[in-house]
Amino acid sequence: MAIIVTGASGLLGSALVEALRAEGREVVRLVRREPRGAGEAYWQPREQVIDLAALEGADGVVHLAGASIGDRRWSEAYKRELVASRVEGTRVLVDALRELEAPPRVLLSASGVDFYGDTGDRVIDESQGRGEGFLADLCAAWEGEAERAGEAGVRTAFARTGLVLSRRGGALGRMLPIFRLGLGAPLGSGKQYWSWISVDDWVGAALHVLKNQDMVGPVNFTSPSPVTNAEFTRTLGKALRRSTMPLPVPAFALSAGLGEFAREALLPGHRVLPAKLSDSGHRFAHTSLGEALSAVL
């Protein structure tokens, strides 16, 4: 019984597929081109096309597909792309699951800690309600589409993911060239909390949710040790053995250079704890930022 993965070529998807196959699990990657063998199946959410036969009788689905939040400046057109790639793509997938005679047991669908909006330095967990802003609205709509899978008897969980640490890409991958030049600096006040997770711990959390029948609804995919942006800057500089800039990058400069992305993704604070994972007995490989960075760099 296969695990179906969308977004399987991305940072998280490729790591998860590798881990599932290492466990001896059959994995089918949903791809938007001609499939290459039995390990792939076709879907094209823009055209509302998906291979139902590949989904029939699957053990689970992990849905990670979506345009990158941080790859380009947010124009109104790109914001529409961010919404369409997540909300409409999830709708196509869930509509397909609801048509199956033998739907999967579980759907783990991506989301983000941005759901909570700017929570300052307050410690929050999955009981915290929805925040304000474009990303909060996007996460809420994204999760709302995934939640409909429950009507077909599919156990559904949302992976509210923080900043993923991996040298292969993502947010950390974009930071590394700057920090290696000794140009890393706190952003804005530097007091905003960043909730992070190593890529290995993200994969471990995903496997835990897939196997644990009690894991439903929102699940924070973050380490138990969020840090301020200033502490993140110092720790990353130390891990790379590079100095960091003594003065922060002003918020107005970030807004001028990166626009709404800076105001929504870099300057808000998310002091998020993974309460559901911890309460269910999940154990993290990396609970300190320094340890995690040493492992991934």
N, C-alpha and C positions, 0 to 999 in steps of 0.2 A: 504494500500500500504506500503510494508515493506521497512525498511532501512537495507541493507546488509552490514555486517561488517567483514572484514578480520582482523586477528591479534586481535580478540576480547578477548582473554584470557590474553593479555599483559597489562601493566600498563595503557596506554591510552585507549586501546580498552575496557577494563572492566569498566573504569570510564565512557566512552561514552555510552556504552550499558545501564548502570544503569540510566544515565540521560535521554536517549531516552525513556526507559520504564517508567520512572517517569512522562514523558510528555504524556504517553498513546500511544506511537508509537509502532508498531510492529517491532521487530528486528529479523533478521535471521543471525546467526553467521556462517560463512564459516569455517568448521573444517576439519582437515586432518585425521580423524578417523571416525568410524561408527557414524552417527548422532544419537542424543538422543532426539527424538521428533521433533515437527514442528518448533521449534525455531532454528534448525540447519540444514545445508545442507553441502554436501561433496564437497571438492575440493582437488586435489593433483597436484599442479603446476609442480612438477618434472616430472610427467607423463602426463602433459597437459590434465588433467581431471578436469571437473567442472560441477556442476549441473545447466544446462541452465534453467530448469523449475523454480528453485528458483530465478533466476535473472529476468525472464520474468515479465514485468509489475511492477518491483520494483520502489519505489519512488526515491531512491538514493543509492549510494554505498560509503562506507568509507573504504579505502584500507590502512591498517596499517601494514600488514605482512612484516616481514623481520628479518633476524638474527641480534642479538644484536651487536652494534658497540663495546661496552666496556667490554664484558664479558670475553674475553680471549686475549692473545697476538696475534698479527696479523702475522701468517705465510702466505706464499703465497697461501697455500690451503684455509686458512680461509678467505683471501681477495677474493678469487674466490667464496666462499660461500656467502660473503656479497653481491657481485654483483649478483650472481644467484638468491638469495632469494628476491632481490628487482627488478632487471631488468627483469629477466625471469618470475618471478611470476606476475609482472605487465603486461607483454606481454600476458600471458595466460588469465588473467582476461579481459583485453581490447579486445583481440580477441573474447572472449565469448560475451562481450557487443555488439560488432559489428555484431554478428550473430542474435541478438534478433529482433523479430518483434516489440516489445514494450520496447525499452531500457529505463533505468532509466533517470530521468531528470538531475541528477547531480552525478558527481564523485569527491569526495575529496580524493586525494591521498597524502600519507605522503612524505615528503622530509625533508631537514635540512638546517639550516643557513650555514652549511659547503659549500653549493653551492657557496658562495661568496669568499671562500678562506680566507687568512689572510689579513684583511683590516686595521690592525693597529688601530689607534684611530679615524679614519674617521667615521663620522655618515653616515650610508647608509640606504636605503630603497629598495623596490622591483624594482626600476629602475636600481639598480646596476647590472652590468653584471657578468658573470661567472668568478670565480677565478681559481686558479691553485691548483693542488694536487690530490691525489687519491680520497678523499671524494668529492671534487668539481666535478670531473669527474663522480663519482658514482651518485651524485644527479642529474647531467645534464642528464645522461642516463636514470635514474629512471623516471624523469619528461618527458623525450622524449617519453617513452613508454606510459605513462598515457595520454599524449597530443593527441594521436591518437584517443582517445574516442570522441574527438570533431568532427571527421569525421562522426560519427554516430548520431550527433546532441545532444550529451551529454555535458552539461555545466561542464567544468573541471577546478578544482582548485588544487593547490599544497600547502600543509601545510608545509612551511619552518620553522621547529620547532627548538627553542633553547633548553637550558638546562631546563628540566621539573622538577619542585620541587614537590616531593611527598615523604612521609616517607615510602611508600610501596615498593619502589624500584627505579630503574633508577639510574642516576648519583648521586643524593643526597643520595639515599639509600646506595650506596657504600661508600660515604663519612662519614656518620653518626658514624659508629663504631670508625673511626680514630679520629674524632673531639671529641667524648665523652671521649676518653682517654687523651684528651688535646694535641694531636699530630698533629692537623690541622696546615697547614702552606701554605703560598703563593707558587705558582708553577712558576718556572722560574723567570722572572723579576717581576711577579705579576702585571705588567702594562697592560697586555692584557685584553681586554674587554670580558666579558661573558654576552651573551644575554640569559635571563632566562624567565620562565613563570610558574606560579603555575598550578598544574594539573586542578584545578577548572576553571581557566581562559582559559586553553587549551580547555577544554570541551565547555565552553561558546563560544569560537571562532569557534569551529567546528559547533556547532548548528547555529551560526550566518551565517556562509558560506553556510550551507545546505539550509537555508531559504531565503537568499538574492540573488536574481537573477543576481545582478550586480557583484558578486564576482567570478571572473574568473582568471585563470593564477596563478602566484605566489602570495601567501599571507603569510607574516611573522607572525608566531605564536610566538611572543615574547612580553614581557612587554614593556611599553614605557620608562623604566628606566634601561638600561643596566648598569652594574657596572664593575670595574676592578676586576681581580682575587683577588688582595690584599683586596679590600673592601668586596668582597664576603666572604673571609676567616674571616675577623674581624666580619662581621655581623652574620655569622653562629656561630662563637664561642660565641658571645654575646647572641644569641637566645638560645643556649644550656647551657649558664652560665659556659662555660669552657674557660680557657686560650688557646691561640694559640702560636705556636712556633715563636720566634722572627726572625729567619733566614729562608729565602725561601729554597725550595728544588731546587737545581741547575738544569738547563735545561739538562746538560749532564747526571746527575744522572737519571732524568726521562727518557731520551732517552735510557740509558743503561738498565733500569729496565723494561720499557714498550714498547720500540722500536718505530716503526712508529706511533702507536696509540698516543703516547705522542706528537710527532712532528706534527701530523695532527689534533688532537682533543683537546689537553690540552693547548698547547703553543700559537697557533694562536689567534688573536683577532677578535672578531665579534661585532662591536658596531651597532647593528641592531635595527631599529625602525619599528613598525607595522603600516606603513602609510596607507595601504589599510583598515585595520580594523578601525583605528581611523577616517579616512575620511568618512567611511560609517556609522559612528555614534555608533559603538560598544563601550561599556563601560566595562572597566576592573574592576574586584573586588579588585585586588591587584596591586597597582602601585609602591609600595616601597618594596624593598627586605626584610626589617625587618618585615613589615606587612605580607608579603607572607609567610615567614618562621614561624612566630607565628601561622599562620592559618594552616599550613600543619604539623607542628611538634606535 
